[in-house]
Each structure stands twice: as structure tokens, then as C-alpha cells.
Amino acid sequence: MSQPIKPPKRKSPLVPGPERTRIAAELREQYERGGVSIRSLAQARGRSYTFVYQLLTEAGTRFRPRGNR
């Protein structure tokens, strides 16, 4: 008999409702007021750039132009 197929393990757990909202607000504060880059935020949290960008978008963040212009 064969073993049941298991889904691959996630590197990072999903973040549910209220926790997600809290983290998004913290990231937005650091990005907008602290001037921290998305890459730096992602690295500090152990998350992907895409995850952090998505949370910032959900939080209504106003993004800076790319690069040092």
C-alpha cells in the first residue's frame, strides 16, 4: 500500500485576521515614518518581499518611488 500524499510544508505559517492587521499596521509605520525599505522589513521578519508588500498594500500604504531618486 502506498503512503498518503502530504502537502508540502510552508516555510512560514499563515497569519490570520487580527494578527495580520496588527503586523500590517506595524510594517506600515516602519515603512512610512521610519523610512525602512520593503526588503529590510522582509528580512527582519523572516518573510518574503511579496508577503510584506501585500501586507503594506492591505494596510493602505502610500509607496515611495523606487530607488534613490
Buried (B, 14 or more C-beta within 10 A) or exposed (E): EEEEEEEEEEEEEEBEEEEBBEBBEBBBEBBBEEEBEBEBBBEEBEBEEEBBBBBBEEBEBEEEEEEEE
